[in-house]
């Protein structure tokens, strides 16, 4: 049987060892806790009133608006002279990827002329000119040698929803030709004696400057007088917008009779009929320039008694009066 004191000593040693192990574990546990990072600081919620809210800053950084396409001008209408070139401009800003087209309204129908850079009209006088810059694009409809049938309403359209539309009206100024007399009155016929000078005057109004050519024709033949028989003069008055032209034909003969016409380009003309009569006392000349005639004494004239009395008083005495 063992000694009780020895057993007690062993128990004390065992308890002492166990305490040492527990102490070390507690120390290690305390050390690990100290190595943990400090907890994050929690800020309190701050309430901001409507008056202090920066909407501009918020929109700029979070809800920036996308710019919409728009035209640089609201009026694309043009007025040109007949035969000139018409240019209809359509400048669009912030177009992005939208398509642009040109159309023409014919009666109640819109006729497609161009789409983007493609031309669909079957007329070589129509073409599209496209230019681009910083944030803008120009879609230019060009019509060459404008005629009266080109007059009408045109439309430039951006293919947005709903479509963005720019209307353009094209008008054409037509020249007007008149053959006139020296007073400026329009004439249809003129009469001349053989051997006289034919002189015709033509006025062309509503023309651009520099103006186009003025020609004279006899029938279908274009006259180019470079001889002593005649000539053609053309004078323009830019301030008044008209042209004056004269045609001269010297030593006229009946063979010079016919229809003479004054033409501005090949667009407009006026015609006069010229009559050249052989002889100086023709009835045709009296139609143009009435002449004074002396009434002959006859029994039908109310003055015949006075004429007979004067004849009797002045008759020579050696002559007898016949019955």
KADAJO-V334609 format. One record per backbone hydrogen bond with DSSP energy under -0.5 kcal/mol. NH is the residue of the N-H (numbers start at 1). CO is the residue of the C=O. E is the energy in kcal/mol with one decimal. If there is no record, write none. Layout:
# KADAJO-V334609
((NH & CO & E) (NH & CO & E))
This chain:
# KADAJO-V334609
((6 & 3 & -0.6) (7 & 3 & -1.8) (8 & 4 & -2.3) (9 & 5 & -1.9) (10 & 6 & -1.8) (11 & 7 & -2.0) (12 & 8 & -2.0) (13 & 9 & -2.0) (14 & 10 & -2.2) (15 & 11 & -2.4) (16 & 12 & -2.1) (17 & 13 & -2.1) (18 & 14 & -2.2) (19 & 15 & -2.1) (20 & 16 & -1.6) (21 & 17 & -1.9) (22 & 18 & -2.2) (23 & 19 & -2.2) (24 & 20 & -2.1) (25 & 21 & -2.1) (26 & 22 & -2.2) (27 & 23 & -2.3) (28 & 24 & -2.5) (29 & 25 & -2.4) (30 & 26 & -2.1) (31 & 27 & -2.0) (32 & 28 & -2.2) (33 & 29 & -1.6) (34 & 30 & -1.6) (35 & 31 & -1.2) (36 & 32 & -0.6) (36 & 33 & -1.0) (43 & 41 & -0.6) (47 & 45 & -0.5) (52 & 49 & -0.9) (53 & 50 & -1.1) (55 & 53 & -1.2) (58 & 54 & -2.0) (59 & 55 & -3.0) (60 & 56 & -2.5) (61 & 57 & -1.8) (62 & 58 & -2.0) (63 & 58 & -0.7) (63 & 59 & -1.0) (70 & 93 & -1.6) (72 & 91 & -2.0) (76 & 167 & -0.9) (78 & 169 & -2.2) (80 & 171 & -2.2) (82 & 173 & -2.3) (83 & 146 & -2.7) (84 & 81 & -2.3) (86 & 143 & -2.8) (88 & 141 & -2.9) (89 & 87 & -0.6) (92 & 90 & -0.5) (92 & 137 & -3.0) (93 & 70 & -3.3) (94 & 135 & -2.4) (98 & 95 & -1.7) (101 & 157 & -2.2) (102 & 114 & -1.3) (103 & 155 & -2.8) (104 & 111 & -2.3) (105 & 153 & -2.6) (106 & 104 & -0.7) (106 & 109 & -3.3) (107 & 105 & -0.6) (109 & 106 & -2.6) (111 & 104 & -3.6) (111 & 109 & -0.7) (112 & 110 & -0.5) (113 & 102 & -2.7) (114 & 102 & -1.8) (115 & 118 & -2.5) (116 & 100 & -3.2) (118 & 115 & -2.5) (120 & 113 & -3.5) (121 & 113 & -1.2) (123 & 121 & -1.5) (126 & 123 & -2.0) (127 & 142 & -1.9) (129 & 140 & -2.7) (131 & 138 & -2.1) (133 & 136 & -2.9) (135 & 133 & -1.3) (137 & 92 & -2.2) (138 & 131 & -3.3) (139 & 90 & -3.0) (140 & 129 & -2.9) (140 & 138 & -0.6) (141 & 88 & -2.5) (141 & 139 & -0.6) (142 & 127 & -2.7) (142 & 140 & -0.6) (143 & 86 & -2.9) (144 & 125 & -2.3) (144 & 142 & -0.5) (146 & 84 & -3.0) (150 & 147 & -1.8) (151 & 148 & -1.4) (152 & 170 & -1.7) (153 & 105 & -0.5) (154 & 168 & -3.9) (155 & 103 & -2.9) (156 & 166 & -2.9) (157 & 101 & -2.8) (157 & 155 & -0.5) (158 & 164 & -3.1) (159 & 99 & -2.9) (160 & 158 & -2.5) (164 & 158 & -1.9) (165 & 163 & -0.5) (166 & 156 & -2.6) (168 & 154 & -2.8) (170 & 152 & -2.9) (171 & 78 & -2.1) (171 & 169 & -0.5) (173 & 80 & -2.7) (174 & 172 & -0.6) (176 & 205 & -2.0) (178 & 203 & -2.3) (180 & 178 & -0.6) (180 & 201 & -2.0) (181 & 185 & -2.1) (184 & 181 & -1.6) (187 & 179 & -2.2) (190 & 273 & -2.3) (192 & 275 & -2.8) (194 & 277 & -1.8) (195 & 252 & -4.1) (196 & 193 & -1.8) (198 & 196 & -0.6) (198 & 249 & -3.2) (199 & 197 & -0.5) (200 & 247 & -2.4) (201 & 180 & -0.8) (202 & 245 & -3.0) (203 & 178 & -3.0) (204 & 243 & -2.8) (205 & 176 & -3.0) (205 & 203 & -0.5) (206 & 241 & -1.0) (207 & 241 & -1.2) (215 & 263 & -2.1) (216 & 223 & -0.5) (217 & 261 & -2.4) (218 & 221 & -2.6) (219 & 217 & -0.6) (219 & 259 & -2.0) (221 & 218 & -1.8) (223 & 216 & -2.9) (226 & 224 & -0.7) (230 & 227 & -1.0) (231 & 248 & -1.3) (233 & 246 & -2.2) (235 & 244 & -3.2) (237 & 242 & -2.9) (238 & 236 & -0.6) (241 & 237 & -1.6) (242 & 237 & -1.5) (243 & 204 & -2.8) (244 & 235 & -3.6) (245 & 202 & -2.6) (246 & 233 & -2.0) (247 & 200 & -2.6) (248 & 231 & -2.7) (249 & 198 & -2.4) (250 & 229 & -6.3) (252 & 196 & -3.0) (256 & 253 & -2.6) (257 & 254 & -1.6) (258 & 274 & -2.1) (260 & 258 & -0.5) (260 & 272 & -2.9) (261 & 217 & -2.6) (262 & 270 & -2.5) (263 & 215 & -3.2) (264 & 268 & -2.6) (265 & 213 & -2.6) (265 & 263 & -0.6) (267 & 264 & -2.0) (268 & 264 & -1.3) (270 & 262 & -1.5) (272 & 260 & -2.9) (273 & 188 & -2.8) (274 & 258 & -3.2) (274 & 272 & -0.5) (275 & 190 & -2.7) (277 & 192 & -2.8) (277 & 275 & -0.6) (286 & 282 & -1.5) (287 & 283 & -1.3) (288 & 284 & -1.1) (289 & 285 & -2.9) (295 & 293 & -0.5) (301 & 298 & -2.5) (304 & 301 & -1.4) (307 & 303 & -1.9) (308 & 304 & -2.5) (309 & 305 & -2.1) (310 & 306 & -2.2) (311 & 307 & -2.2) (312 & 308 & -2.1) (313 & 309 & -2.2) (314 & 310 & -1.7) (315 & 312 & -0.7) (319 & 316 & -1.3))
